[in-house]
Amino acid sequence: MEGEGALEALGEQLYSLIYPKHAEIAGKLTGMLLELPGPALSQMLEDEALLAGALEKALGALDKQLVPSKRPYNAEENVSGSSDSLGDQLFELVDTYNTGHSHKITGMLLEQHKETVLKLFSEPTLLQEQVNLSLKTLNEQELETCMSDPSLMEDMDRLGENLFLLVERLDPVHATDITGMLLEMDPSTLPQLLRDNKALEGAVRKAQAALENFKSSV
């Protein structure tokens, strides 16, 4: 079932089933269940056991919000059923990658099915893949915007000029080539090179090594 009207109808039916046993929190539980895929909700309306199982998980999630667990972290047990809480916890994980786009990437990941999002908490490799994929998409979007906006192109030119001045101090002979190589990096990392000397020195060393390898292979 699709559409807001269909979802609202599902919510009303679920609420009528939940209210008799959980009157005080029926609205909260209904809202949590409505985050599940439509087909699963329709099946719950026909299968009491399935609905009971989903309610048990939702109640468990509510309990964990009210009484923080002191046990070791476990994705299945500690990830809250609340979309807001889920987003906050996912943001904390995404933010450790220091992409500079943590909020945007978290929002992109939360657009996936909830089951897929929950897997990200227990599978670090999958999370890293999803973060890298989202970052690539954002960079492509930024590049398209930059190409279509002359003012942004001017900003890139100024960034390149400032970067050249810093690179020239480290390697005056190859400053032009190295600056060109650095400008091919992820645009979001370039401002960091202007602020962080260590990051700049590391990037310059890599570029110098690449130049040496190129010259030796010619």
C-alpha positions in Angstrom: 0.0 0.0 0.0 1.4 3.4 -0.9 0.5 7.0 -0.3 -0.2 9.0 2.8 -3.8 8.1 2.8 -3.0 4.3 2.8 -0.5 4.8 5.6 -3.0 6.7 7.6 -5.6 4.0 7.2 -3.0 1.4 8.3 -2.2 3.5 11.3 -5.8 3.7 12.4 -6.3 0.0 12.1 -3.1 -0.7 14.0 -4.1 1.8 16.7 -7.4 0.1 17.2 -5.7 -3.3 17.7 -3.0 -1.9 20.0 -5.2 0.4 22.2 -7.0 -2.3 24.2 -3.8 -3.7 25.8 -1.6 -0.6 25.7 -3.9 2.4 26.0 -1.4 4.9 27.5 1.2 4.4 24.8 -0.9 3.2 21.9 0.0 6.3 19.9 3.7 5.9 20.4 3.7 2.2 19.6 1.6 2.8 16.5 4.1 5.4 15.3 7.0 3.1 15.8 5.4 0.3 13.8 4.5 2.7 11.0 8.2 3.0 10.3 8.1 -0.6 9.0 7.5 -1.4 5.3 3.8 -1.3 4.2 3.6 -5.0 3.3 4.8 -5.9 6.7 2.1 -3.7 8.3 -0.6 -5.2 6.2 0.5 -8.7 7.3 0.4 -7.7 10.9 -3.3 -6.7 10.6 -4.0 -10.3 9.5 -1.5 -12.2 11.8 -1.9 -11.6 15.5 1.3 -13.4 16.3 3.3 -11.3 14.0 1.8 -8.1 15.5 2.5 -9.3 19.0 6.1 -10.0 18.1 6.5 -6.5 16.6 4.9 -4.9 19.7 7.2 -6.8 22.0 10.2 -5.4 20.1 8.8 -1.9 20.2 8.1 -2.1 23.9 11.6 -3.3 24.5 13.0 -0.3 22.5 10.8 2.0 24.7 12.1 0.4 27.9 15.7 1.0 26.8 15.0 4.7 26.1 13.6 5.1 29.6 16.2 2.9 31.4 19.7 3.0 29.7 21.3 -0.4 29.6 24.6 -0.9 31.4 25.4 -4.0 29.4 28.0 -4.1 26.5 26.7 -2.5 23.3 24.7 -4.9 21.1 23.2 -3.5 17.9 20.1 -5.7 18.0 19.3 -4.8 21.6 20.4 -1.2 21.9 19.4 0.5 18.6 16.2 2.3 19.5 13.0 1.9 17.4 12.6 5.7 17.4 13.6 7.2 14.1 15.0 10.3 15.8 17.1 8.2 18.2 18.2 5.9 15.4 19.3 8.9 13.4 21.3 10.2 16.4 23.1 6.9 16.9 23.8 6.5 13.2 25.2 10.1 13.0 27.7 9.3 15.8 29.0 6.3 13.8 29.1 8.2 10.5 30.8 11.2 12.2 33.8 9.1 13.1 34.8 9.0 9.4 35.4 12.8 9.4 34.0 13.2 5.9 32.8 16.8 6.6 29.3 15.7 5.4 28.1 13.6 8.4 24.6 15.1 8.5 24.0 14.7 4.8 25.3 11.2 4.7 23.3 10.2 7.8 20.2 11.5 6.1 21.0 9.5 2.9 21.5 6.3 4.9 18.3 6.8 6.8 16.3 6.8 3.5 17.0 3.0 3.2 14.8 0.3 4.7 15.0 0.1 8.5 16.4 -3.4 8.3 19.2 -2.3 6.2 20.0 0.7 8.5 20.1 -1.6 11.5 22.7 -3.8 9.8 25.0 -0.8 9.6 25.3 -0.9 13.4 26.6 -4.5 13.5 28.6 -4.6 10.2 31.3 -1.9 10.2 32.5 -3.0 6.7 29.0 -2.4 5.3 28.8 1.0 7.1 32.1 2.1 5.6 31.0 1.0 2.1 27.7 2.9 2.5 29.5 6.0 3.8 32.0 6.0 0.9 29.2 5.5 -1.6 27.2 8.4 -0.2 30.3 10.6 -0.1 31.0 9.8 -3.8 27.4 10.7 -4.6 27.7 14.0 -2.7 31.0 14.9 -4.4 29.5 14.2 -7.8 26.6 16.5 -6.9 28.9 19.2 -5.7 31.0 18.9 -8.9 27.9 19.3 -11.1 26.8 22.3 -9.0 30.2 23.8 -9.3 30.3 23.3 -13.1 26.9 25.0 -13.4 27.7 27.9 -11.1 30.4 30.4 -12.3 30.8 31.8 -8.8 31.7 28.4 -7.4 34.2 27.9 -10.2 35.8 31.2 -9.1 36.0 29.9 -5.5 37.9 26.8 -6.8 40.3 29.1 -8.7 41.0 31.0 -5.5 41.4 27.8 -3.6 43.9 26.6 -6.2 45.9 29.9 -6.0 46.1 29.7 -2.2 47.0 26.0 -2.3 49.8 26.8 -4.8 51.4 29.4 -2.5 51.6 26.8 0.3 52.9 24.0 -1.9 55.5 26.4 -3.4 57.1 26.7 0.1 57.4 22.9 0.3 58.5 22.2 -3.3 59.1 25.3 -5.4 60.3 23.2 -8.4 57.2 21.0 -8.7 54.7 23.4 -7.2 52.6 23.7 -10.3 52.4 19.9 -11.0 51.7 19.1 -7.3 49.0 21.7 -7.0 47.3 20.3 -10.1 47.4 16.8 -8.6 46.0 18.0 -5.3 43.2 19.8 -7.0 42.1 16.4 -8.4 41.4 15.2 -4.8 38.0 15.2 -3.2 36.9 18.9 -3.1 35.8 18.6 0.5 39.3 17.7 1.6 41.0 20.7 0.0 40.0 23.3 2.6 41.6 21.1 5.2 44.9 21.1 3.4 44.9 24.9 3.7 44.3 24.8 7.4 46.3 21.7 8.4 50.1 21.8 7.6 50.6 18.2 8.5 47.8 17.1 6.2 49.3 19.3 3.4 52.8 17.9 3.9 51.4 14.4 3.7 49.5 15.1 0.5 52.6 16.8 -1.0 54.8 13.8 -0.2 52.4 11.5 -1.9 52.2 13.7 -4.9 56.1 13.9 -5.0 56.3 10.1 -4.9 53.7 9.8 -7.7 55.8 12.2 -9.8 59.0 10.3 -9.1 57.3 7.0 -10.1 56.0 8.7 -13.3 59.4 10.0 -14.2 61.1 6.7 -13.6 58.6 4.9 -15.8 59.1 7.2 -18.7 
